Amino acid sequence: MPITFTTKSYADITMLNDVGKIMLELIDFGHLVPGAIAAKDVNQALTNFQKNLANENDLVEEEGDQPLISLNTRAVPLLKLLNSAKENGNNVSWC
């Protein structure tokens, strides 16, 4: 089951469940689905995410015959969503 991240100031981001859960762990702001981050806490969530991504060993995931995709590459859309929420003072939620 996919996880969709939303905020008012950016397009929704949908990730497969396993990748979405890894992202939630890296954000370190709750791992339950559904969940949310209040606008006042988005900056801390973004800081956690960036720090934890930097500490990862750039894990890769293979999808059948598809090329390997790094965790850092998969994180780019969610980083953009969190930055947009921070800049616009919006909440972030996922379900």
N, C-alpha and C positions, 0 to 999 in steps of 0.2 A: 504494500500500500504506500503510495507516495506521500511526502510531506510537502505542503505548500506554505512558503513564507510570504507574508503580506505586510505592506505599509501603504499609507495613503499617497506617498510621494514617489513611488516606484512600481514598476510592473511586478506582478507576482512571480516568485521563483519556486518551481516545483522540482523536487529531487526524489529519487528512489529512496525507499525507507532506510536502507542500510547506510547510504551516503548522508542522508538527512540527519540520521541519529549521530553520526560521527560529527557533523557540523554542530549539532546541539551540544555535544560534549566539548567541542573546542570553544564555543561561545561561553560555556560555563555559567549559564543563567537558567538552569532547569533543563531536564531532559524528557519531561513528560509531554505527550502529544494528546490534546492540544495544549498550547502554552502561549505566553506573551511576555514582552518586556515593555515596561512603562517608558514613555518618552524621556523621562529624567534619568533613566538607567541605560539608555542606548549607548552612550559614550563609553561606559564601563564595559558593556557587552562587546563593543567593537574593539576596545583595547585588549580584552581577554582573548578574543578571536585572533587578532593579529599576533599577539604574543604566543599563543598556543600553536598557531600555524607555523610560526618561525621555529618552534621547538620540535615539530614533526620531522620525521625522516623522509619527507616527501613520498609517502606511500603511494603506490599505484594500484590501479584496479583493472583487471582484464575482463572484457565483455565479449566472450566468444572469439570471433575472428577480428574484432575491432582492436585498434591500437590501444596501448596503455595510456591512461589519463591520470596525471598526478592529482593528488589531493589539493594542492595549491591552485591548480588550474580549475578544478571543480568549485573552489571557494570563491572565485572572482565575482560571479553574479551576486552571491550573498554579501560579500564585502561592499559591493556597490549599493545594494539595498540598505544595509546598515548605515553606510555613509549618508545616503539620501535621507533616511529617517533622522539621523543626528542633525544634519543641516536644516531640516524643516521642522524639527521638534515633534516628530510623529512616533506613535507606538509601533511596535513590531509584534506580529502574532504569527503563529503557525498551527496548522491542523492537518 
